[in-house]
Every structure is written in C-alpha cells, then in structure tokens.
Amino acid sequence: LEGNWPIFTGLYSQNSFCACHHCPYTEEWDWLHTTQLAYILATSVLGILDNGFVLLVFCLHKKACTVAEIYLRNLAATDLLLVSCLPLWAVNVANGFDWPFGPLLCRLVNVGINMNDYSSIYFFVDRYLVLARPLSSQGRGRKPAWASGICLVVWVVGALLSLPALLFRSVQFFPQLGVEACYMAYPHDGWRLRYNLTVNIVGFLVPIPVVSFCSYHIISVLRDNQASRMRSTTAAGTERKAAHLVLIVLAIFILCWLPYQVVIFLDTLYHYEVISGCGWVDVLEISTQLATYLGYSNSSLNPFLYVIVGKHFKQRARGVFLWLGGRSC
C-alpha cells in the first residue's frame, strides 16, 4: 500500500488526493510508517499512565481542590482523552490505514483529539493566569465554583471547534488503493482554510502572548522576592526552582506546538499556490505527521511539568496511598 502514505497518514488528512496522487512515492514514507507507530504507542502508554495517576489522586483525595488544582485536573482529563484515542489510530497505522472500527469511532476519535488541541491550551493559559495574577481570597477568580465554570466553558468551546471532525470525518473506500480510510472530506476548500486559520489563531497566536507575558510576570515577581533581604536561603532556592520550572514549561510548550503551527501555515500557502510542486507535497505531508505527534507528546509531559513535581500534589498522593494502605489493612 505504498500509495497510501501521502493520503491517509495524518489525523488531519484532508482533500489532498487530487494534489498529490501524481507525485512519486519516496522512501521517507517507509521510515515514517515505522517510526510513527512506535512513537504513537509510547506517547499513548506514558500519557495514560501519568494522566490517569493524576486524576486518580485528585478523585480519591478527600480535601477540596484549589482553583489551580481544578485547572490541573481538567488539563489532565483532556490530555487523557487524547492519549486514550491514540491506540485506535495506532491500529489504523499498523493496518495500512484501512480503518477497522467503523464510521462512528472514526468521528469520535478525531473529535476527542481535536478537543484536546484547543481545550488543553486554554487550561494551560488559565493555570498560568492563576499563577501570574493571584486575586484576593474574596475575588471571583479565586473561587472554585468560578474555576469550574470556566473549565466547563473551555470544554464546550473545544467541542464546538471540533464540530468539523464530527461533520466531515467519514470512512471512504478508495478502490485504487483497496482500503477504507478514516478521511476528512471537506465539502470545499474553504473549510480547509478555516481550519488552518483556527489552528493558527485560536491554538497559538492568542495563547502564546498571554502565556509569555504571564511567564515574564511570574519570573519578575520571583526575582523581586529573591532579591529581598528578608528572604531566607531556602526560600530563595525554592523560588529559583520555580522560575526555572516556569521557563521549562513555556519552552516545552513552544517546542511541542510551534512546528505544527508552522506546517499548518505552510499548508495554507500551498493551498494558495504560493508554494507548489511534489517536493513541497512530501515536505508538508511528512512534516505534518512529525509535527502532529510531537504536539501530542505534550499531553504525556504535562503531568510531570505541572503536577507530579509539585509539593502539594506529592502531599495529596502520599495521603491517598496512606488511605489506601489503611483500607487494605
């Protein structure tokens, strides 16, 4: 099924058949097929274990969650939704992109994955806003009920932005290739452009300035505190670690998602024939796969960056283990 690779490899495969079926097959597709299957499975297993562990601790711990923990819990939930869908796509890849699960799962799997693309980013932003601009205890933003309401809005908006996957994903038979593929069949190219612009604007251009500003604000506050003569050596060391963690979180987020945003922008240029040719077809198709799975790896890293390394989460996890140990006795 050599000809399948340029058409069906992506979770976001679009109406690209007419644009690339005449282009020669290249050996890079064999390498991509072998690599992406292992990468999908590794990302999925790690993500299910660490996000599932985070949600288990939050659910079993008896104390009410703080505002920041509500955002972290929802971030873990949307990441778990994504990584739980990836094994089905791994089976699809191993099966030569002959989708074996029927049209309903074709739609639902891609809706779940698309929801993560938008929801996780804005849970990420909300978490940063809580850290960067802590309000008074009487402020609305510090109330768990308001945080839960904001999370609900994020989930609803993520679902609405994922409607194209529900409407246009379908299982289509391609007789020339002998496969029934889970395929994004947009009714016209205008939908493809809308998707690309939504990904670039909603998924990156809006959140990145907000998160960057919050990172700068957090680090500035920590540096001011560290410079204070009243700060102890222990407190200064803790704040240095916090500042480093903020920078690491921002750097990993950009590293994971910037390549995908660049590829989507280049796809828009290809659509308008600013760039053209079979060379660009191969570059865009292969880069889309690599950038997509790199972005999804962020869902496996989030629990380590936000939660598991945190002192408060470790205390909660210790309490849950002690409670479970007491019950087993």
C-alpha positions as CSV (number, residue, x, y, z in Angstrom):
1,L,0.0,0.0,0.0
2,E,2.8,2.4,-0.8
3,G,0.4,5.0,-2.3
4,N,-1.5,5.3,0.9
5,W,1.1,7.2,2.8
6,P,0.7,10.7,1.3
7,I,-3.1,10.5,1.7
8,F,-4.0,8.9,5.0
9,T,-1.1,9.1,7.4
10,G,-2.4,12.2,9.2
11,L,-5.1,12.5,11.8
12,Y,-5.9,15.7,9.8
13,S,-5.8,14.2,6.3
14,Q,-7.8,16.5,4.0
15,N,-8.8,16.6,0.4
16,S,-5.1,16.2,-0.7
17,F,-5.6,13.3,-3.0
18,C,-6.0,15.4,-6.1
19,A,-3.0,17.4,-5.2
20,C,-0.6,14.6,-4.6
21,H,-1.6,11.3,-6.2
22,H,0.6,12.1,-9.2
23,C,3.7,12.7,-7.1
24,P,6.2,9.9,-7.0
25,Y,6.5,7.7,-3.9
26,T,9.6,8.3,-1.8
27,E,11.4,6.1,0.7
28,E,10.8,8.6,3.5
29,W,7.3,7.2,3.8
30,D,8.5,3.8,4.8
31,W,10.7,5.3,7.5
32,L,7.8,7.5,8.7
33,H,5.4,4.5,8.9
34,T,7.8,2.5,11.1
35,T,8.7,5.4,13.3
36,Q,5.2,6.9,13.9
37,L,3.7,3.6,15.1
38,A,6.3,3.2,17.9
39,Y,6.0,6.9,18.8
40,I,2.2,6.8,19.0
41,L,2.2,3.8,21.2
42,A,4.9,5.2,23.5
43,T,3.1,8.5,23.8
44,S,-0.2,6.8,24.5
45,V,1.1,4.4,27.2
46,L,3.0,7.1,29.0
47,G,0.1,9.6,28.8
48,I,-2.5,7.1,30.0
49,L,-0.4,6.1,33.0
50,D,0.7,9.6,34.2
51,N,-2.6,11.5,33.4
52,G,-4.6,8.6,34.9
53,F,-2.5,8.7,38.0
54,V,-3.1,12.4,38.4
55,L,-6.8,12.1,38.0
56,L,-6.9,9.1,40.4
57,V,-5.1,11.2,43.1
58,F,-7.4,14.1,42.7
59,C,-10.5,11.9,42.7
60,L,-9.6,9.9,45.8
61,H,-8.2,12.7,47.9
62,K,-10.8,13.9,50.4
63,K,-9.9,17.6,50.5
64,A,-11.5,20.0,48.1
65,C,-9.3,21.1,45.1
66,T,-7.9,24.6,45.0
67,V,-8.5,26.8,42.0
68,A,-5.2,25.9,40.4
69,E,-5.8,22.2,41.0
70,I,-9.2,22.4,39.3
71,Y,-7.4,23.6,36.1
72,L,-4.8,20.9,36.5
73,R,-7.4,18.2,36.9
74,N,-9.2,19.4,33.8
75,L,-5.9,19.6,31.9
76,A,-5.2,16.0,32.9
77,A,-8.7,15.0,31.8
78,T,-8.4,16.5,28.3
79,D,-4.9,15.0,27.9
80,L,-6.1,11.6,29.0
81,L,-8.9,11.9,26.4
82,L,-6.3,12.5,23.7
83,V,-3.9,9.7,24.6
84,S,-6.8,7.2,25.0
85,C,-7.8,7.8,21.4
86,L,-4.2,7.3,20.0
87,P,-4.1,3.5,20.4
88,L,-7.0,3.2,17.9
89,W,-5.1,5.4,15.4
90,A,-2.0,3.2,16.0
91,V,-4.1,0.2,15.0
92,N,-5.1,2.1,11.9
93,V,-1.5,2.9,11.0
94,A,-0.5,-0.8,11.5
95,N,-3.4,-1.8,9.3
96,G,-2.1,0.2,6.4
97,F,-4.7,2.9,7.1
98,D,-7.6,0.6,6.4
99,W,-9.9,1.8,9.2
100,P,-11.4,-1.2,11.0
101,F,-13.6,0.5,13.7
102,G,-16.5,1.9,11.6
103,P,-17.7,5.4,10.9
104,L,-18.8,6.3,14.4
105,L,-15.5,5.7,16.0
106,C,-13.8,7.4,13.1
107,R,-15.7,10.6,14.0
108,L,-15.5,10.3,17.8
109,V,-11.7,9.5,17.9
110,N,-11.0,12.6,15.9
111,V,-13.4,14.8,17.9
112,G,-11.6,13.7,21.1
113,I,-8.2,14.5,19.6
114,N,-9.4,17.9,18.2
115,M,-10.9,18.9,21.6
116,N,-7.6,18.4,23.2
117,D,-5.9,20.7,20.7
118,Y,-7.9,23.6,21.9
119,S,-9.0,22.7,25.4
120,S,-5.6,21.8,26.8
121,I,-4.1,25.0,25.6
122,Y,-6.6,27.1,27.4
123,F,-6.5,25.1,30.6
124,F,-2.7,25.8,30.2
125,V,-3.4,29.5,29.9
126,D,-5.9,29.6,32.8
127,R,-3.3,27.8,35.0
128,Y,-0.8,30.5,34.1
129,L,-3.2,33.3,34.8
130,V,-3.9,31.9,38.3
131,L,-0.1,31.8,39.0
132,A,0.6,35.2,37.5
133,R,-2.3,37.3,38.8
134,P,-3.5,35.8,42.1
135,L,-6.5,37.7,43.3
136,S,-7.8,38.2,46.8
137,S,-9.5,35.3,48.5
138,Q,-12.8,37.2,48.1
139,G,-12.2,37.7,44.3
140,R,-14.4,35.7,41.9
141,G,-11.4,34.3,40.1
142,R,-10.2,32.6,43.3
143,K,-13.5,30.7,43.9
144,P,-13.5,27.0,42.9
145,A,-17.1,27.4,41.5
146,W,-15.9,30.1,39.1
147,A,-12.9,28.0,38.1
148,S,-15.2,25.0,37.4
149,G,-17.5,27.2,35.3
150,I,-14.6,28.5,33.3
151,C,-13.4,24.9,32.7
152,L,-16.9,24.0,31.5
153,V,-16.9,26.9,29.0
154,V,-13.5,25.7,27.7
155,W,-14.8,22.2,27.2
156,V,-17.9,23.5,25.4
157,V,-15.8,25.8,23.1
158,G,-13.4,22.9,22.4
159,A,-16.3,20.7,21.4
160,L,-17.8,23.4,19.1
161,L,-14.4,23.9,17.4
162,S,-14.2,20.2,16.9
163,L,-17.5,20.0,15.0
164,P,-15.8,19.8,11.6
165,A,-14.4,16.4,12.6
166,L,-17.9,15.2,13.6
167,L,-19.4,16.5,10.4
168,F,-16.8,15.7,7.8
169,R,-14.9,12.7,9.0
170,S,-16.1,9.6,7.3
171,V,-15.0,6.1,6.2
172,Q,-14.5,6.1,2.5
173,F,-13.4,3.3,0.2
174,F,-10.6,4.1,-2.2
175,P,-10.7,1.3,-4.9
176,Q,-7.4,2.3,-6.4
177,L,-5.7,1.6,-3.0
178,G,-8.0,-1.1,-1.7
179,V,-8.6,0.5,1.7
180,E,-11.5,2.0,3.6
181,A,-9.9,5.1,5.2
182,C,-11.0,7.4,8.0
183,Y,-10.8,10.5,6.0
184,M,-11.5,14.2,6.4
185,A,-13.7,15.0,3.4
186,Y,-14.4,18.7,3.4
187,P,-17.2,19.8,1.1
188,H,-15.0,22.5,-0.4
189,D,-11.5,24.0,0.2
190,G,-12.9,26.9,2.1
191,W,-13.3,24.6,5.1
192,R,-9.7,23.6,4.9
193,L,-8.7,27.3,5.1
194,R,-11.0,27.9,8.0
195,Y,-9.4,25.0,9.9
196,N,-5.9,26.2,9.2
197,L,-6.7,29.8,10.4
198,T,-8.5,28.5,13.5
199,V,-5.5,26.3,14.4
200,N,-3.0,29.2,13.9
201,I,-5.1,31.9,15.7
202,V,-7.0,30.1,18.4
203,G,-4.4,27.4,19.0
204,F,-1.3,29.5,19.0
205,L,-1.3,33.3,18.2
206,V,-3.8,34.0,21.0
207,P,-2.4,31.9,23.9
208,I,1.3,32.3,23.3
209,P,1.5,36.1,24.0
210,V,-0.7,35.6,27.1
211,V,1.5,32.7,28.4
212,S,4.7,34.6,27.6
213,F,3.5,37.7,29.5
214,C,2.5,35.5,32.4
215,S,5.9,33.8,32.4
216,Y,7.6,37.2,32.5
217,H,5.4,38.4,35.3
218,I,5.9,35.3,37.4
219,I,9.7,35.3,37.0
220,S,9.8,39.1,37.8
221,V,7.9,38.5,41.0
222,L,10.1,35.6,42.0
223,R,13.2,37.6,41.3
224,D,11.9,40.6,43.3
225,N,11.2,38.2,46.2
226,Q,14.6,36.6,45.9
227,A,16.3,40.0,45.9
228,S,14.6,40.9,49.2
229,R,17.0,40.8,52.1
230,M,14.3,39.2,54.2
231,R,14.2,36.1,52.2
232,S,15.9,33.0,53.6
233,T,18.4,30.9,51.6
234,T,15.9,28.1,51.4
235,A,13.1,30.4,50.1
236,A,15.4,31.9,47.5
237,G,16.4,28.4,46.3
238,T,12.7,27.4,46.1
239,E,11.9,30.5,44.0
240,R,14.8,29.9,41.7
241,K,13.5,26.4,41.1
242,A,10.0,27.8,40.5
243,A,11.4,30.3,38.0
244,H,13.3,27.6,36.1
245,L,10.2,25.4,36.0
246,V,8.1,28.3,34.5
247,L,10.7,28.7,31.7
248,I,10.9,25.0,31.1
249,V,7.1,24.7,30.8
250,L,7.0,27.6,28.3
251,A,9.9,26.2,26.3
252,I,8.5,22.7,26.1
253,F,5.0,24.0,25.1
254,I,6.6,26.1,22.3
255,L,8.9,23.3,21.2
256,C,6.0,20.8,21.0
257,W,3.5,23.0,19.2
258,L,5.4,25.6,17.1
259,P,6.5,23.1,14.4
260,Y,2.8,22.1,13.9
261,Q,1.7,25.7,13.6
262,V,4.4,26.4,11.0
263,V,3.4,23.4,8.9
264,I,-0.3,24.4,9.0
265,F,0.7,27.9,7.9
266,L,2.8,26.4,5.0
267,D,-0.2,24.3,4.1
268,T,-2.2,27.5,3.7
269,L,0.5,28.9,1.4
270,Y,0.4,25.7,-0.6
271,H,-3.4,26.0,-0.9
272,Y,-3.0,29.4,-2.4
273,E,-0.1,28.2,-4.7
274,V,2.4,30.4,-3.1
275,I,4.5,27.3,-2.9
276,S,3.9,24.3,-5.2
277,G,5.4,21.1,-6.6
278,C,5.8,17.5,-5.5
279,G,8.8,18.4,-3.3
280,W,6.5,20.6,-1.2
281,V,3.9,17.9,-1.1
282,D,6.3,15.4,0.5
283,V,7.7,18.1,2.9
284,L,4.3,19.1,4.0
285,E,2.8,15.7,4.4
286,I,5.8,14.2,6.3
287,S,6.3,17.3,8.4
288,T,2.6,17.3,9.3
289,Q,2.9,13.8,10.7
290,L,6.1,14.5,12.7
291,A,4.8,17.9,14.0
292,T,1.4,16.4,14.9
293,Y,2.8,13.6,17.1
294,L,5.4,16.0,18.6
295,G,2.5,18.2,19.7
296,Y,0.7,15.2,21.2
297,S,3.7,14.3,23.2
298,N,3.0,17.4,25.2
299,S,0.0,15.6,26.7
300,S,2.3,13.0,28.1
301,L,4.7,15.6,29.5
302,N,2.1,17.9,31.1
303,P,1.6,15.8,34.3
304,F,5.3,15.8,35.1
305,L,5.7,19.6,34.4
306,Y,2.6,20.8,36.2
307,V,1.6,18.3,38.8
308,I,3.8,15.4,39.8
309,V,6.8,17.5,40.5
310,G,4.7,19.8,42.7
311,K,5.0,19.7,46.5
312,H,1.2,19.9,47.1
313,F,0.5,17.1,44.7
314,K,3.1,14.9,46.3
315,Q,1.3,15.5,49.6
316,R,-2.0,14.6,48.1
317,A,-0.6,11.5,46.6
318,R,1.0,10.5,49.9
319,G,-2.3,10.9,51.6
320,V,-4.1,8.8,49.1
321,F,-1.6,6.0,49.4
322,L,-1.8,6.1,53.2
323,W,-5.6,6.0,53.0
324,L,-5.5,3.0,50.5
325,G,-2.9,1.3,52.8
326,G,-5.1,1.7,55.8
327,R,-8.2,0.3,54.0
328,S,-6.2,-2.7,52.8
329,C,-5.2,-3.5,56.4
